[in-house]
Amino acid sequence: MGKTFCLRQAEVNQRLRIATVSANGELGRRIRDMGLVPNAEIQVIGKAPLKDPVALRFRDFTLALRNSEADHITVEALED
């Protein structure tokens, strides 16, 4: 397993694997309901000018997460 870091720190176009989701309660449920669970592969496809929100490509759809949500997701980079 490679080095893990917070999703907020990921670069645009970076391919990632989710390592952990640390959010609890309603926020944790919402994140997991979107399919963002450990071992899911995602790609950062964009960030707003102030870096919030972050746009992700996941399976066949795009979703945006606020940094306050992304802070609860730990990821590791995938090699191309």
C-alpha positions as CSV (number, residue, x, y, z in Angstrom):
1,M,0.0,0.0,0.0
2,G,1.3,3.4,-0.9
3,K,1.4,6.7,1.0
4,T,-2.0,7.9,2.0
5,F,-3.1,11.6,2.1
6,C,-6.3,13.6,2.4
7,L,-8.4,13.9,-0.7
8,R,-8.3,17.7,-0.4
9,Q,-4.5,17.5,-1.2
10,A,-5.0,15.5,-4.5
11,E,-4.0,17.0,-7.8
12,V,-6.3,17.5,-10.8
13,N,-6.2,14.4,-13.1
14,Q,-4.8,12.3,-10.3
15,R,-6.1,8.7,-10.1
16,L,-6.7,7.5,-6.6
17,R,-8.0,4.7,-4.5
18,I,-9.9,5.5,-1.3
19,A,-8.2,4.1,1.8
20,T,-10.5,5.2,4.5
21,V,-13.6,7.3,5.2
22,S,-13.5,8.7,8.7
23,A,-16.8,10.7,8.7
24,N,-19.5,9.5,11.1
25,G,-23.2,10.2,11.4
26,E,-25.2,11.7,8.6
27,L,-22.1,13.0,6.7
28,G,-20.5,9.5,6.8
29,R,-23.7,7.9,5.6
30,R,-24.1,10.4,2.7
31,I,-20.5,9.8,1.6
32,R,-20.9,6.1,1.7
33,D,-24.3,6.2,0.0
34,M,-22.6,7.9,-2.9
35,G,-20.4,4.8,-3.2
36,L,-17.2,6.5,-1.8
37,V,-16.0,3.5,0.2
38,P,-12.6,2.0,0.8
39,N,-11.0,0.5,-2.3
40,A,-13.2,2.6,-4.7
41,E,-11.2,4.1,-7.5
42,I,-11.7,7.8,-8.3
43,Q,-10.1,10.5,-10.4
44,V,-10.0,14.2,-9.5
45,I,-11.2,16.0,-12.7
46,G,-11.3,19.6,-11.4
47,K,-11.2,22.1,-8.6
48,A,-13.0,25.4,-8.3
49,P,-10.8,28.6,-8.4
50,L,-10.7,28.7,-4.6
51,K,-10.1,24.9,-4.6
52,D,-13.6,24.2,-3.1
53,P,-15.4,22.1,-4.3
54,V,-13.4,19.3,-5.8
55,A,-14.9,17.4,-8.8
56,L,-14.4,13.7,-9.0
57,R,-15.0,11.1,-11.7
58,F,-16.3,7.9,-10.1
59,R,-17.6,5.0,-12.1
60,D,-19.7,6.6,-14.9
61,F,-20.6,9.9,-13.2
62,T,-19.1,13.1,-11.9
63,L,-19.7,14.4,-8.4
64,A,-18.5,17.4,-6.4
65,L,-17.5,17.3,-2.8
66,R,-16.9,20.3,-0.5
67,N,-13.4,20.3,1.1
68,S,-15.2,19.8,4.5
69,E,-16.4,16.5,3.1
70,A,-13.2,15.6,1.3
71,D,-11.3,16.1,4.5
72,H,-12.8,12.9,5.8
73,I,-11.6,10.8,2.9
74,T,-8.0,9.4,2.9
75,V,-6.7,8.2,-0.5
76,E,-3.6,6.7,-2.1
77,A,-2.3,7.5,-5.6
78,L,-2.6,4.9,-8.3
79,E,0.2,4.4,-10.8
80,D,-0.6,5.1,-14.4
